[in-house]
Amino acid sequence: MNLITQYLHSNHIVLNAPHTNKKRSFKAIADLFSDLDGVSSQAVYQALTNRERMESTGLGYGVAIPHGRVQGLNNTVCAIMRLSTAIEFEAPDNLPVQLMIILLVPEHAGQAHLDLLSELATLLSSRDFRSVLFNAATDTEIYRAFLTGQAKSIASPLDTDV
C-alpha cells in the first residue's frame, strides 16, 4: 500500500474530463473539492494557480502533479483527473498533459507533503505504471494501481522510452 491511497477516494478520480486548458482544469478540480469542510473552491483554485505560477507542476510523459497548500484545510486530499484530450502544461519535455494527480495539503504541511510528492514521482517514473493510468477503463483500476504500486504493461500513446 502506498501513502497516496490514504488520501485518494474513488469519488475523486475523474476519467475523460473534457477540459481544454490548465485554467479550466484547475477550476474543475476546485469544484471537485467543494465538499471539503470549511474550504471554498476559490481557495483550492487559488492554491493551485499560485503554486503553478512559481513553476510548472508538469512532470513529463503527459503527467502533471498540481499541488498546493490550502489555508483552512485540515487533512491532505488527493484526486486524479484524466483529460479526454491532452493540454499544454509547460512540462519539461514539452509534451502536453493528459493525466493530473492533484495533491492538496494543509497550509502548514511538513515532511509528509514532500514524502507524498516523492512517492508520486517514483511511481510515475515507471512507464508501465503510467500506461495503466492512461489506459484504465475505470476508477477502480486506477485506485488498484496506486494501492499495489504495480502495473501490467498496457501500451500508451504518450509513452516514450524511459
C-alpha positions in Angstrom: 0.0 0.0 0.0 1.3 3.4 -0.9 0.9 6.6 1.1 -1.2 8.3 -1.6 -4.0 5.7 -1.2 -4.6 7.1 2.3 -5.8 10.3 0.8 -7.3 9.2 -2.5 -11.0 8.2 -2.7 -12.8 6.8 -5.8 -15.2 9.8 -6.0 -12.0 11.9 -6.6 -11.0 10.0 -9.7 -12.3 11.6 -12.9 -11.8 9.9 -16.2 -12.2 11.6 -19.6 -12.6 15.1 -18.3 -13.4 17.5 -21.1 -11.3 20.5 -20.0 -9.3 22.1 -22.8 -6.7 24.1 -20.8 -5.0 24.4 -17.5 -7.3 27.1 -16.1 -10.5 25.1 -16.8 -8.9 22.0 -15.4 -8.0 23.8 -12.2 -11.5 25.2 -11.9 -12.9 21.7 -12.3 -10.5 20.4 -9.6 -11.6 23.2 -7.3 -15.2 22.3 -7.8 -14.4 18.6 -7.3 -13.1 19.5 -3.8 -16.1 21.8 -3.0 -17.2 19.2 -0.5 -14.3 19.9 1.8 -15.3 21.2 5.2 -14.6 24.9 5.5 -12.6 25.2 2.3 -14.0 27.1 -0.7 -13.5 26.1 -4.2 -11.9 29.5 -4.7 -9.3 28.7 -2.0 -8.4 25.5 -3.8 -8.2 27.2 -7.2 -6.0 29.9 -5.8 -3.6 27.4 -4.1 -3.2 25.5 -7.4 -2.7 28.6 -9.5 -0.3 30.2 -7.0 1.9 27.1 -7.0 1.8 26.8 -10.8 2.9 30.4 -11.2 6.1 29.5 -9.3 7.0 26.7 -11.7 5.0 24.3 -13.8 4.0 21.1 -12.0 4.2 19.2 -15.3 6.3 16.1 -14.6 6.7 14.9 -18.2 5.4 12.0 -20.2 1.9 13.5 -20.3 1.7 13.7 -16.5 1.4 16.7 -14.0 1.2 16.8 -10.3 -0.7 20.0 -9.5 -0.4 20.6 -5.7 -0.8 23.3 -3.2 -1.1 24.3 0.4 -4.7 25.4 1.2 -5.5 27.7 4.1 -8.2 26.2 6.3 -7.7 22.6 5.0 -7.4 20.2 7.9 -6.4 17.0 6.1 -4.4 16.1 3.0 -6.6 15.1 0.0 -5.7 13.7 -3.4 -7.6 13.5 -6.8 -6.8 12.1 -10.2 -8.1 13.7 -13.4 -7.5 12.1 -16.8 -8.4 14.5 -19.6 -10.1 13.4 -22.8 -7.6 15.5 -24.7 -4.0 16.4 -23.6 -3.4 20.1 -22.8 -0.4 22.4 -22.8 1.2 22.4 -19.3 4.8 23.7 -19.8 6.2 20.3 -18.9 10.0 19.8 -19.0 9.7 17.5 -22.0 7.2 19.9 -23.8 4.6 17.1 -24.1 1.0 18.0 -23.4 -0.5 16.7 -20.2 -3.4 14.3 -20.1 -3.1 12.9 -16.6 -3.1 15.0 -13.4 -2.5 13.7 -9.9 -3.7 16.5 -7.6 -2.4 16.9 -4.1 -3.8 19.4 -1.6 -2.3 19.8 1.8 -2.9 21.9 4.9 -1.2 25.3 4.9 1.4 24.2 7.4 2.1 20.7 6.0 5.6 19.4 6.7 7.6 16.5 5.6 4.6 14.3 4.9 3.8 16.5 1.9 7.2 16.1 0.5 7.1 12.3 1.1 3.9 12.1 -0.9 5.3 14.1 -3.8 8.4 11.9 -3.8 6.3 8.7 -3.8 4.2 10.0 -6.7 7.3 10.9 -8.7 8.8 7.5 -8.1 5.6 5.7 -9.1 5.1 7.8 -12.2 8.7 7.3 -13.3 7.6 3.8 -14.4 6.4 3.6 -18.0 4.3 0.5 -17.1 2.6 2.3 -14.2 1.8 5.4 -16.3 0.5 3.2 -19.0 -2.1 1.6 -16.7 -3.2 5.1 -15.6 -3.6 6.3 -19.1 -5.5 3.3 -20.2 -7.6 2.3 -17.2 -11.2 1.9 -18.1 -12.5 2.5 -14.5 -11.6 4.5 -11.4 -11.2 1.1 -9.6 -8.4 0.1 -12.0 -6.6 3.4 -11.2 -7.1 3.0 -7.5 -5.8 -0.6 -7.6 -2.7 0.5 -9.4 -1.9 3.0 -6.7 -2.8 0.5 -4.0 -0.3 -2.0 -5.2 2.2 0.3 -6.8 2.4 -2.2 -9.6 1.1 -2.2 -13.1 0.8 -4.5 -16.0 2.2 -3.1 -19.2 -0.5 -1.6 -21.5 0.6 0.5 -24.4 0.0 4.2 -24.0 0.0 6.7 -26.9 2.1 9.1 -24.7 4.8 6.6 -23.7 8.3 7.2 -24.7 11.4 5.2 -23.8 12.4 5.8 -20.2 
